[in-house]
Amino acid sequence: MQDTVVDGIAMWWRWQPDRGVNFNSWLVTGGAGAFVVDPLEPDDSAVFARCRAAGVKAIVITNRDHERAAARFAHELGAPVIAPAADAAQLSVRLDRTVVDGDDILGWRVVVLEGYKTPGEMVLFSRERKAAISGDAFWGAPAGALRLMPDEKLADPVRAVLSARRVLELPIDHLLVGDGMPVFGAAKTALTAMIRDRAAQAPVEIVNLADLRWRRSAGDPAPFGGDMAEIGLLLGAQRLGVAAARLGPGQSYAPLHWHTREEELFVVWAGHPTLRTPAATRRLAPGDCIVFVTAPFGAHRLSNETAEPCTILMIANLDGGDVCFYPDSKKFVVEATDTLVRDWPQLDYYDGE
């Protein structure tokens, strides 16, 4: 077993001469607990010893063709077996839990892809590690690059390509693949290249607003909240942020704020949200377009004071040097370091030195 550059993740593998790639297995430790992904039969007892020392809490299977030695690992480690619900009927090992898109496995989010060889093909994502673990969805070949399995093995090649864009939404640096070489540090670059190579086959440059995948904000205090849908990352945008917000009655998108380096354009798609700026508070209508400049008078807050939902398309340039100010609470966040502090009182340059 070999440790990787991703903190708390080790791997073991076996060469597959017929495919010219390695098959990989993963031991994930830390966080909410340790687990094993798609375990191959080990060549020696050291793998089991390492897993026992880590206190493995689960054996995870990413798809029905990666059952591998899951039954033996479950027996040796006394750990439950987890697999995607859509593939459960085709597995011979006894399952203790099945998962669907959006579920959590010991701190890792389940992302189920569509159009692949099996209906349950899933990816595990960790925001903390900036990493994702896949089964058969992507092959790491040649080293440093990614590709899909041959089209004849895919249930729907076009859907598979378009579904792969969901992984572009994830803030990852590393993609740990089940087949071939993992991609460390450049996962987004490799994924983007793989998807763009299929542009003649699938409309990878298009996202329809009617097909957005909405995600509910978690933990926001009332009245803040609502749903968000990513657009720009799905399209491989690198300098432009594009997303949509959907506000239910009584919800606000964010506190009053303005940016120092990111200029924003909001387009009301549906509903009648209320816009507050330093100049006035106004009710908006579908089709209204508003620009918020990088200055205090560009401060804005959107809320929904109606009984119907509101949807807003949001576009901005991306700038890692941006600072976002919140006038009502006199605080600001430095985006590059995610540092949130009060902007008053002003300190002397040598204060505390």
ZAMARGU-4260 file (C-alpha; in steps of 0.2 Angstrom, whole numbers, plus 5000, padded with zeros to 4 digits):
<rodrens>
0) 5000/5000/5000 | 5007/5017/4995 | 5002/5034/5003 | 4997/5047/4990 | 4999/5066/4990
5) 4981/5068/4996 | 4981/5069/5015 | 4974/5053/5023 | 4972/5043/5007 | 4983/5028/5002
10) 4981/5016/4988 | 4985/4998/4981 | 4984/4992/4964 | 4986/4978/4951 | 4992/4979/4933
15) 4979/4974/4920 | 4989/4968/4904 | 4974/4966/4894 | 4969/4985/4896 | 4986/4992/4899
20) 4981/5001/4915 | 4981/4998/4934 | 4966/4994/4944 | 4966/5004/4960 | 4959/5003/4977
25) 4959/5016/4991 | 4960/5018/5009 | 4953/5034/5016 | 4957/5039/5034 | 4953/5054/5045
30) 4938/5065/5046 | 4922/5055/5051 | 4931/5038/5050 | 4941/5027/5038 | 4934/5017/5024
35) 4940/5007/5009 | 4934/5010/4991 | 4933/4996/4978 | 4945/4984/4987 | 4956/4972/4976
40) 4962/4956/4983 | 4978/4961/4992 | 4995/4953/4988 | 5000/4952/5006 | 4993/4954/5023
45) 5000/4972/5025 | 4985/4979/5017 | 4973/4971/5030 | 4985/4976/5044 | 4984/4994/5038
50) 4966/4994/5037 | 4964/4987/5054 | 4975/5000/5061 | 4965/5013/5053 | 4949/5007/5060
55) 4940/5005/5044 | 4921/5008/5046 | 4914/5004/5029 | 4918/4995/5012 | 4912/5006/4998
60) 4908/4999/4980 | 4907/5013/4967 | 4898/5002/4954 | 4892/4984/4952 | 4908/4979/4942
65) 4919/4984/4956 | 4913/4972/4969 | 4930/4964/4969 | 4936/4957/4986 | 4922/4967/4996
70) 4915/4952/5004 | 4932/4946/5011 | 4936/4964/5017 | 4919/4965/5026 | 4923/4948/5034
75) 4941/4952/5039 | 4937/4970/5045 | 4920/4967/5052 | 4914/4983/5042 | 4897/4986/5033
80) 4897/4986/5014 | 4889/5001/5005 | 4885/5002/4987 | 4874/5013/4975 | 4856/5008/4976
85) 4854/5007/4957 | 4867/4993/4956 | 4862/4984/4972 | 4852/4970/4963 | 4867/4965/4953
90) 4879/4963/4967 | 4882/4946/4976 | 4890/4953/4992 | 4877/4957/5006 | 4874/4975/5007
95) 4872/4984/5023 | 4867/5001/5016 | 4863/5008/4998 | 4866/5026/4993 | 4859/5038/4981
100) 4864/5055/4973 | 4868/5068/4987 | 4870/5055/5001 | 4885/5056/5013 | 4897/5042/5017
105) 4908/5047/5032 | 4910/5065/5026 | 4911/5061/5007 | 4896/5066/4996 | 4889/5054/4984
110) 4888/5060/4966 | 4879/5048/4954 | 4882/5050/4936 | 4871/5045/4921 | 4874/5036/4905
115) 4888/5025/4911 | 4890/5006/4910 | 4880/5004/4926 | 4866/5015/4932 | 4873/5017/4949
120) 4891/5023/4944 | 4896/5035/4957 | 4909/5047/4962 | 4914/5052/4980 | 4918/5070/4984
125) 4927/5078/4999 | 4927/5097/5000 | 4940/5096/5014 | 4953/5086/5003 | 4948/5094/4987
130) 4947/5077/4980 | 4935/5065/4971 | 4936/5046/4970 | 4928/5037/4955 | 4926/5019/4949
135) 4924/5016/4931 | 4918/5033/4926 | 4935/5040/4921 | 4951/5031/4915 | 4967/5039/4919
140) 4976/5035/4903 | 4988/5041/4897 | 4996/5047/4913 | 4990/5065/4917 | 4975/5063/4906
145) 4957/5056/4907 | 4946/5047/4895 | 4929/5038/4896 | 4928/5020/4893 | 4924/5015/4875
150) 4907/5020/4869 | 4901/5003/4866 | 4903/5000/4885 | 4892/5015/4889 | 4874/5015/4891
155) 4872/5032/4883 | 4889/5040/4877 | 4881/5058/4875 | 4873/5057/4893 | 4889/5051/4900
160) 4899/5066/4893 | 4886/5078/4899 | 4885/5070/4916 | 4904/5071/4918 | 4902/5090/4919
165) 4894/5087/4936 | 4912/5083/4942 | 4918/5100/4935 | 4906/5108/4948 | 4916/5101/4962
170) 4930/5111/4970 | 4943/5097/4967 | 4962/5097/4963 | 4964/5078/4963 | 4954/5064/4954
175) 4957/5047/4961 | 4952/5035/4947 | 4948/5016/4948 | 4957/5012/4932 | 4973/5020/4926
180) 4984/5034/4934 | 4976/5046/4946 | 4977/5064/4942 | 4985/5074/4956 | 4984/5093/4957
185) 4977/5095/4939 | 4960/5087/4940 | 4950/5101/4932 | 4962/5103/4918 | 4961/5085/4914
190) 4942/5084/4915 | 4940/5099/4905 | 4951/5092/4891 | 4942/5076/4891 | 4925/5084/4890
195) 4930/5096/4876 | 4937/5081/4866 | 4919/5075/4865 | 4912/5092/4859 | 4908/5085/4842
200) 4898/5071/4850 | 4889/5080/4864 | 4883/5098/4866 | 4895/5101/4880 | 4896/5120/4877
205) 4877/5122/4881 | 4867/5122/4898 | 4849/5125/4897 | 4841/5135/4911 | 4826/5123/4912
210) 4838/5108/4916 | 4848/5116/4930 | 4852/5105/4945 | 4847/5115/4961 | 4856/5113/4978
215) 4848/5119/4994 | 4859/5130/5005 | 4862/5122/5022 | 4864/5130/5038 | 4860/5148/5033
220) 4850/5158/5046 | 4833/5165/5042 | 4829/5174/5031 | 4845/5169/5021 | 4844/5154/5011
225) 4837/5147/4995 | 4843/5136/4981 | 4858/5138/4970 | 4862/5130/4953 | 4880/5131/4945
230) 4881/5135/4927 | 4899/5142/4923 | 4909/5128/4930 | 4898/5115/4920 | 4903/5125/4904
235) 4922/5125/4909 | 4922/5144/4912 | 4938/5150/4919 | 4937/5168/4921 | 4918/5170/4922
240) 4906/5165/4936 | 4889/5160/4931 | 4875/5153/4943 | 4857/5155/4947 | 4848/5158/4963
245) 4830/5153/4968 | 4822/5162/4982 | 4806/5156/4991 | 4794/5168/4999 | 4803/5177/5013
250) 4820/5172/5008 | 4835/5183/5005 | 4850/5178/4994 | 4864/5187/5004 | 4867/5202/5016
255) 4869/5219/5008 | 4887/5218/5001 | 4898/5225/4987 | 4914/5218/4979 | 4931/5227/4976
260) 4936/5218/4960 | 4921/5207/4954 | 4908/5216/4944 | 4891/5208/4944 | 4876/5207/4932
265) 4860/5200/4938 | 4845/5195/4927 | 4828/5192/4934 | 4822/5175/4926 | 4806/5173/4935
270) 4796/5181/4949 | 4797/5199/4957 | 4812/5200/4969 | 4815/5216/4979 | 4832/5224/4977
275) 4839/5235/4990 | 4854/5247/4986 | 4861/5262/4995 | 4850/5273/4983 | 4833/5264/4985
280) 4823/5248/4987 | 4814/5243/4972 | 4803/5228/4966 | 4810/5220/4950 | 4801/5210/4936
285) 4806/5196/4924 | 4818/5202/4911 | 4826/5216/4922 | 4845/5217/4921 | 4855/5226/4935
290) 4874/5229/4936 | 4883/5230/4952 | 4900/5240/4951 | 4915/5238/4961 | 4912/5252/4973
295) 4901/5256/4989 | 4886/5262/4978 | 4887/5245/4970 | 4881/5237/4986 | 4865/5226/4984
300) 4854/5214/4993 | 4840/5203/4985 | 4825/5196/4994 | 4808/5189/4990 | 4794/5198/4998
305) 4781/5190/4987 | 4771/5173/4989 | 4779/5166/4973 | 4797/5160/4970 | 4810/5171/4962
310) 4824/5165/4951 | 4839/5176/4946 | 4853/5173/4934 | 4870/5179/4941 | 4886/5183/4931
315) 4902/5190/4937 | 4921/5191/4932 | 4931/5180/4944 | 4946/5188/4953 | 4956/5180/4967
320) 4961/5196/4974 | 4943/5201/4977 | 4937/5208/4994 | 4919/5208/4999 | 4912/5222/5011
325) 4896/5220/5021 | 4890/5238/5025 | 4876/5233/5038 | 4888/5223/5049 | 4904/5233/5045
330) 4914/5217/5040 | 4923/5211/5025 | 4930/5195/5018 | 4946/5193/5009 | 4942/5180/4996
335) 4960/5173/4994 | 4962/5168/5012 | 4943/5166/5016 | 4947/5178/5031 | 4931/5187/5038
340) 4934/5202/5050 | 4927/5218/5056 | 4931/5234/5046 | 4930/5245/5061 | 4939/5252/5070
345) 4954/5255/5059 | 4970/5250/5066 | 4987/5258/5066 | 4999/5250/5054 | 5011/5245/5068
350) 4997/5240/5080 | 5002/5224/5090 | 5020/5224/5083
</rodrens>
